[in-house]
Amino acid sequence: MKSDFLLAITQLSAEKNLPKEVVFRVVESALVSAYKKDSFADENISVKIHPATGEVKIYRLKTVVETPTDPKKELSLEQALKLNKEAKLGDEVVTEEITPKHAGRIAAQTAKQVVLQRLREAERELVFEEFAGKEGTIVSGIVQRMDPKQITVDLGKAEAILPGTEQVRGERYRIGQRIKVYLMEVSRTSKWPRLIVSRSHRDLLARLLELEIPEVQEGTVEIKSIAREAGSRSKVAVAAKQQGIDPVGSCVGLRGVRIQNIVNELNGERIDIVQWHPETAAFISNALSPAQVLSAELGQGQAATVVVPDRQLSLAIGKEGQNARLAAKLTGWKIDIKSASEAEAEKAAREAERAAQAAAAAPPVEAAAPAEAPAAAVAEAEKVAAVAAEVMPQPVAEAAEPAAAKVEAVPAPTPQPVAEKRAPVETAPPAPKIRFAEDLALPPRVEVNPKKEKKRKTGKPGEEEREKAKAAAKEKKGRKPWMAEVEEQLEDYEYLKGSKQ
């Protein structure tokens, strides 16, 4: 039959959620401290509790030395070998049992306090060991308390702290809400293990991908890098370790079911899955998706220049530069985005600058003498000028004089007479002498001031239309003389223009 002491230990083990062996060690250590304060102050003792019956026994311990100086604590090697054949120098050997019949009140009170203290220490140690192994993973908890600077999350055996810096901007929490958090840090303190959790850490997204996507959990699809702006947008670069697997399609899932579960857990945060590439230029082009990249050039100092179409420049940069910023974090390169027109303009400017530098560096070349105009061309020009002088009226001749004078300034042989070629011109009908349209001085227009008509009330139909027709005919008759003159002059101008062509 089990003793009351053993029943108490079993109940204590169940309440504290501790193994029974741990509780036995704690109680034994507490009894050692209690008996040392009561009856065995100057001796080394040990306490053993029988796990089946709960019987407590106390033993005296002595240390094995070559020459004993304190008989209560030390003994020689020969004496130790009689008690234990495997005894060595420095070992503690049980010499005898010294269990008292009754423990005093002070010893019992001391044992109670020590037991409670050691149980708390054992519980803290157990919690620390449990959560230390979960560091860097996702744990589920319930919001227990909300403070201005932090939120307390109940993880079951322990409480974790969600600082304000690790919360997602825009998320709203309520007491009793169950959330998934990323366990960042587990540390020891004097009272209880300190657990720090996060909702904005980028590894939270990686752990969620492992939970939702079997290929990532199995290792056939590897997550290369993650860039995250918590609550807004994230980019994930993935690569396939096995040939024939589409890494992006595996993460997105059929109709986006897999990635949509993660988006819902992160309260609508947008997630872009891009394919990782061993070539840096191709990886940078993929990282700027959904924008199309025309070219990517790598420079010095982890800097790259990317050219995109003009219509997709804003898409590549993103809202407030978010897309370019996330792509830079994902690749680890500084990305300079330019439109196609801007890149072409810079290229043309560089080529012009190189041409100018090459021209400046080249040796000077002597200027060649101006070539004389061919004699045939000069003669043809003089013929055309002579024909134009005969055919065209006076204004045309005056306008042609500077050109003729310019032709005569060129040194050339004496032109051939053109009198023989005037015969076809004389047979043409003489052109009337008219003025150009810009030289026409039109007489001032005489405005007809219509008389104010008196309102007459007539009941006859069509009388109003007849009155309007009479007024229009009268106005047309007054304008006819000067309009006819203008029309005749314009007709003469058109005739002259046709004859020139």
C-alpha positions in Angstrom: 0.0 0.0 0.0 1.3 3.4 -0.9 2.1 5.9 1.8 0.6 9.3 2.0 4.0 10.8 1.2 4.2 8.9 -2.1 0.6 10.0 -3.0 1.6 13.6 -2.3 4.6 13.3 -4.6 2.4 11.8 -7.4 -0.2 14.5 -7.1 2.5 17.2 -7.1 4.0 15.7 -10.2 0.6 15.8 -12.0 -0.2 19.4 -10.9 3.2 20.8 -12.0 3.2 18.7 -15.1 6.6 17.4 -14.2 8.0 13.8 -14.5 7.9 11.8 -11.2 11.7 11.3 -11.3 12.2 15.0 -11.3 9.9 15.4 -8.3 11.7 12.6 -6.4 15.1 14.3 -6.9 13.7 17.6 -5.8 12.2 16.2 -2.6 15.4 14.3 -1.8 17.5 17.5 -2.2 15.0 19.3 0.0 15.2 16.7 2.8 19.0 16.9 2.8 18.8 20.6 3.4 16.2 20.1 6.1 18.1 17.4 8.0 21.4 19.3 7.9 19.7 22.2 9.7 18.2 19.9 12.3 20.4 17.0 13.3 23.4 16.6 10.9 24.9 20.1 10.6 28.5 19.0 10.3 28.1 15.9 8.2 27.6 14.9 4.6 24.4 13.0 4.2 22.2 11.8 1.3 18.5 11.0 1.2 16.9 8.2 -0.8 13.1 7.7 -1.4 11.9 4.3 -2.4 9.8 4.8 -5.6 7.4 2.0 -4.8 6.8 2.4 -1.1 7.8 6.0 -0.5 10.1 5.0 2.4 12.7 7.6 3.3 16.2 6.6 4.3 19.2 8.8 5.2 22.9 7.8 4.8 26.2 9.2 6.0 28.7 10.0 3.2 32.5 10.3 3.6 35.2 11.3 1.1 38.1 8.8 0.4 41.5 10.4 1.1 45.0 9.0 1.7 45.3 10.4 5.2 42.0 11.3 6.9 42.0 14.4 9.1 38.3 14.7 9.9 36.7 11.4 10.9 33.2 12.7 10.4 33.8 13.5 6.7 36.8 11.5 5.6 38.1 8.0 5.6 41.1 6.1 4.2 41.3 4.1 1.0 41.5 0.8 2.9 38.4 1.5 4.9 36.6 2.6 1.7 37.5 -0.7 -0.1 35.9 -2.7 2.7 32.6 -0.8 2.1 32.9 -0.6 -1.7 35.4 -2.6 -3.8 35.3 0.0 -6.6 36.1 3.0 -4.4 38.8 5.4 -5.5 40.5 8.4 -4.0 38.2 11.4 -4.1 35.0 9.3 -4.2 32.1 9.7 -1.7 31.2 6.4 0.0 28.1 5.5 1.9 29.2 4.4 5.3 26.0 3.8 7.3 22.3 4.5 7.6 21.4 7.2 10.1 17.6 7.7 9.5 16.0 9.4 12.5 12.7 8.1 13.9 11.0 11.4 13.9 11.9 14.7 12.2 11.5 18.0 14.1 9.1 20.8 13.3 11.8 23.0 12.0 13.0 20.3 9.7 9.5 19.7 8.3 8.9 23.4 7.7 12.3 23.8 6.0 11.7 20.7 3.9 8.3 22.2 2.7 9.9 25.5 1.7 12.8 23.8 -0.1 10.5 21.5 -1.9 8.4 24.4 -3.2 11.5 26.3 -4.3 13.1 23.4 -6.0 9.9 22.5 -7.8 9.7 26.1 -9.2 13.3 25.8 -10.3 12.6 22.4 -11.9 9.5 23.8 -13.7 11.5 26.8 -15.0 14.2 24.5 -16.3 11.7 22.2 -18.0 10.0 25.1 -19.7 13.3 26.6 -20.8 14.4 23.3 -22.3 11.1 22.8 -24.1 11.0 26.2 -25.8 14.7 26.4 -26.4 14.3 23.6 -28.8 11.4 25.5 -30.6 13.4 28.7 -31.1 13.1 29.7 -34.8 9.8 28.0 -35.3 6.1 28.9 -35.4 4.1 28.6 -32.2 0.4 29.1 -31.7 -1.0 31.2 -28.7 -3.8 33.2 -27.4 -3.7 36.9 -26.8 -4.0 37.2 -23.0 -3.2 40.8 -22.1 -2.7 44.0 -24.2 -0.5 46.8 -23.0 0.4 50.0 -24.8 3.9 48.8 -25.6 3.5 45.0 -25.8 1.1 42.1 -26.0 1.2 39.0 -23.8 0.5 35.8 -25.5 -0.3 32.6 -23.7 1.6 29.6 -25.1 0.3 27.0 -22.7 3.1 26.3 -20.3 4.6 29.8 -20.6 3.8 33.3 -21.6 5.5 35.1 -24.4 5.9 38.8 -25.1 5.0 40.4 -28.5 6.8 43.8 -28.5 5.4 46.8 -30.4 8.4 46.7 -32.8 7.6 43.1 -33.8 3.9 43.8 -34.4 2.6 44.4 -37.9 1.4 47.9 -38.7 -2.3 47.8 -39.4 -3.1 44.6 -37.6 -5.7 44.7 -34.8 -5.5 42.2 -31.9 -8.2 41.4 -29.3 -8.1 39.4 -26.1 -8.8 35.8 -26.7 -7.7 35.8 -30.3 -5.6 32.8 -31.4 -2.6 33.8 -33.5 0.5 32.2 -35.0 3.8 33.9 -34.0 7.5 33.3 -34.7 9.5 32.4 -31.6 12.6 34.7 -31.9 14.4 34.4 -28.5 14.4 32.2 -25.4 16.5 33.4 -22.5 16.9 32.6 -18.8 16.0 35.0 -16.1 15.9 34.9 -12.3 12.2 34.2 -12.3 11.0 32.6 -15.5 12.2 32.0 -19.0 11.8 35.1 -21.2 10.1 34.3 -24.6 10.1 36.9 -27.4 7.8 36.3 -30.4 7.2 38.3 -33.6 4.6 38.8 -36.3 6.8 40.9 -38.6 9.9 38.7 -38.9 10.7 37.5 -42.4 11.3 33.9 -41.2 7.6 33.8 -40.2 6.8 33.7 -43.9 9.4 31.0 -44.5 7.9 28.8 -41.7 4.4 29.3 -43.1 5.5 28.2 -46.6 7.0 25.1 -45.0 3.6 24.3 -43.3 1.5 24.9 -46.4 3.7 23.6 -49.2 4.8 19.9 -49.0 7.6 20.4 -51.6 9.2 23.0 -49.4 8.9 20.8 -46.3 10.4 17.8 -48.1 13.3 19.9 -49.5 12.6 19.5 -53.3 11.9 23.2 -53.5 14.3 25.5 -51.6 13.7 29.0 -50.4 16.7 31.0 -51.4 15.9 34.5 -50.0 13.0 36.5 -48.6 12.4 40.2 -48.6 9.4 41.4 -46.6 7.7 44.6 -45.6 5.3 43.3 -43.0 1.6 44.0 -43.7 2.2 45.3 -47.2 4.2 43.1 -49.6 6.8 40.4 -49.7 9.0 38.7 -52.3 10.2 35.1 -52.1 12.9 33.6 -54.4 12.6 29.8 -54.8 14.6 27.2 -56.7 13.9 23.5 -57.5 16.4 20.9 -56.4 14.8 18.2 -58.5 14.6 18.3 -62.3 11.1 18.6 -63.7 9.6 20.6 -60.8 8.2 24.1 -61.3 9.1 25.9 -58.0 6.9 28.9 -58.6 3.9 26.7 -59.5 4.4 24.5 -56.5 4.3 27.4 -54.2 1.3 29.1 -55.8 -0.8 25.9 -56.1 -3.8 25.2 -58.2 -5.6 28.5 -58.8 -3.5 30.0 -56.0 -5.0 27.9 -53.2 -1.7 27.3 -51.3 -0.4 30.9 -51.4 -3.9 32.2 -50.6 -3.9 30.4 -47.2 -0.7 32.1 -46.3 -2.1 35.5 -47.4 -5.1 35.0 -45.2 -2.9 34.1 -42.2 -1.0 37.4 -42.8 -4.2 39.4 -43.1 -4.0 40.2 -46.8 -0.3 40.7 -47.2 0.7 40.4 -50.9 3.3 37.8 -51.7 5.3 37.6 -55.0 6.9 34.2 -55.8 9.9 34.6 -58.2 12.3 32.0 -59.5 15.9 32.1 -58.4 18.6 32.0 -61.1 22.3 31.4 -60.7 23.1 34.3 -63.0 22.8 37.6 -61.1 21.5 39.6 -64.1 18.7 37.1 -64.7 17.9 36.9 -61.0 17.6 40.7 -60.8 15.2 40.7 -63.9 13.0 38.0 -62.2 13.1 40.0 -58.9 11.5 43.0 -60.5 8.4 41.1 -61.7 5.7 41.7 -62.6 7.6 44.4 -64.6 9.2 43.4 -67.9 13.0 44.0 -68.1 14.7 44.7 -71.4 18.3 44.5 -70.1 20.3 44.3 -66.9 23.9 45.4 -66.6 26.1 44.6 -63.6 28.5 47.3 -62.4 31.0 47.7 -59.6 30.2 47.8 -55.9 27.2 45.5 -56.1 25.3 47.9 -58.3 23.2 47.0 -61.3 21.5 49.1 -64.0 18.1 47.8 -65.4 16.3 49.1 -68.5 12.6 48.7 -68.7 10.0 49.8 -71.3 8.7 53.4 -70.9 5.2 52.3 -70.1 6.4 49.9 -67.4 8.7 52.3 -65.5 6.2 53.1 -62.8 5.4 49.3 -62.5 9.0 48.4 -62.0 9.6 51.1 -59.4 6.3 50.4 -57.6 4.3 52.4 -55.2 6.7 54.7 -53.3 9.6 52.6 -54.7 8.4 49.4 -52.9 8.9 47.0 -55.8 12.5 48.2 -56.5 13.3 48.3 -52.7 12.1 44.7 -52.2 14.0 43.5 -55.3 17.2 45.1 -53.9 16.7 43.4 -50.6 16.0 40.1 -52.3 19.1 40.1 -54.5 21.5 42.0 -52.3 22.3 44.5 -55.2 21.7 48.2 -55.6 19.3 48.5 -58.6 19.1 51.6 -60.8 16.0 51.5 -63.0 15.9 53.5 -66.2 13.3 53.7 -69.1 14.3 52.7 -72.6 14.2 56.3 -73.9 16.3 57.6 -71.1 18.9 54.8 -71.7 19.0 55.6 -75.4 19.5 59.3 -74.7 22.4 58.6 -72.3 23.9 56.2 -74.8 23.8 58.8 -77.6 25.3 61.4 -75.3 28.2 59.1 -74.4 28.8 58.3 -78.1 28.8 62.0 -79.0 31.2 62.7 -76.1 33.5 59.9 -77.3 33.4 61.2 -80.9 34.3 64.7 -79.6 37.2 63.4 -77.6 38.4 61.4 -80.6 38.2 64.5 -82.8 40.1 66.6 -80.3 42.8 64.0 -80.0 43.2 63.6 -83.9 45.9 65.7 -85.7 44.6 68.8 -87.5 43.8 68.4 -91.3 44.6 71.2 -93.8 41.5 72.7 -95.3 41.0 71.9 -98.9 40.5 74.6 -101.6 36.9 75.3 -102.5 36.0 73.4 -105.7 35.0 75.6 -108.6 31.4 75.2 -109.9 31.1 73.2 -113.1 30.8 75.4 -116.2 27.8 73.4 -117.4 25.9 74.1 -114.2 26.6 77.8 -114.3 25.5 78.0 -117.9 22.2 76.2 -117.1 21.6 78.5 -114.1 22.0 81.6 -116.3 19.6 80.1 -118.9 17.0 79.5 -116.3 17.4 83.1 -114.9 17.1 84.6 -118.4 13.9 82.7 -119.2 12.4 83.6 -115.9 13.2 87.3 -116.5 11.3 87.3 -119.9 8.3 85.3 -118.7 7.7 86.5 -115.2 6.3 90.0 -114.5 8.2 92.8 -112.8 7.9 91.5 -109.1 9.3 88.1 -110.1 12.2 89.6 -112.0 13.1 91.8 -109.0 13.0 88.7 -106.7 15.3 86.8 -109.1 18.0 89.5 -109.3 19.8 88.5 -106.1 20.1 84.9 -107.3 21.4 86.0 -110.7 23.9 88.3 -109.0 25.0 85.4 -106.8 25.5 83.2 -109.8 27.6 85.8 -111.6 29.9 86.0 -108.6 31.2 82.5 -109.4 34.1 82.5 -111.9 32.9 80.8 -115.1 33.3 81.1 -118.9 31.1 83.6 -120.8 27.5 82.2 -121.1 26.1 81.3 -124.5 23.4 83.7 -126.0 19.9 82.5 -125.3 18.1 84.6 -128.0 17.5 81.4 -130.1 15.4 79.8 -127.4 13.0 82.7 -127.0 10.8 81.6 -130.0 8.7 79.0 -128.0 8.1 81.7 -125.3 6.9 84.3 -127.9 4.3 81.9 -129.3 2.6 81.6 -125.9 -0.3 83.9 -125.3 0.8 87.0 -123.5 0.2 86.8 -119.7 -1.9 89.6 -118.3 -0.2 91.9 -115.9 -1.6 91.2 -112.5 -0.6 91.6 -108.9 0.0 88.8 -106.4 -2.6 88.1 -103.8 -0.5 89.7 -101.0 -0.1 92.9 -103.2 -3.9 93.2 -103.7 -5.2 96.2 -101.8 -8.8 95.4 -101.2 -11.2 98.3 -100.8 -12.6 98.6 -97.4 -15.7 96.7 -96.8 -18.8 98.8 -96.7 -20.9 97.6 -93.9 -24.6 97.9 -94.4 -26.4 99.1 -91.4 -29.7 97.5 -91.6 -32.5 99.6 -90.5 -34.4 98.7 -87.4 -37.4 96.9 -88.5 -40.6 97.6 -86.8 -42.4 94.7 -85.4 -45.5 94.2 -87.5 -48.1 91.8 -86.6 -49.2 90.0 -89.8 -51.3 87.0 -89.9 -50.4 86.0 -93.5 -48.3 82.8 -93.8 -44.8 83.1 -95.4 -44.5 86.9 -95.1 -41.6 86.6 -92.6 -39.6 84.4 -95.0 -40.1 86.9 -97.9 -38.9 89.8 -95.8 -35.7 87.9 -94.9 -35.0 87.0 -98.6 -35.4 90.7 -99.6 -32.9 91.8 -96.9 -30.4 89.2 -98.0 -30.7 90.2 -101.7 -30.3 93.8 -100.8 -27.1 93.1 -98.8 -25.7 91.0 -101.7 -26.4 93.7 -104.2 -24.5 96.3 -102.1 -21.4 94.1 -102.0 -21.3 93.0 -105.6 -19.0 95.6 -107.2 -15.9 95.2 -105.0 -16.4 91.4 -104.6 -16.4 90.9 -108.3 -13.2 92.8 -108.7 -11.5 90.6 -106.1 -12.7 87.4 -107.7 -11.4 88.5 -111.1 -8.0 89.3 -109.6 -7.8 85.9 -107.9 -8.6 84.1 -111.1 -5.8 86.0 -112.9 -3.4 84.9 -110.0 -4.4 81.3 -110.4 -3.8 81.4 -114.1 -0.3 82.9 -113.7 0.6 80.3 -111.0 -0.4 77.5 -113.4 1.7 78.9 -116.2 4.8 79.0 -114.0 4.4 75.4 -113.1 
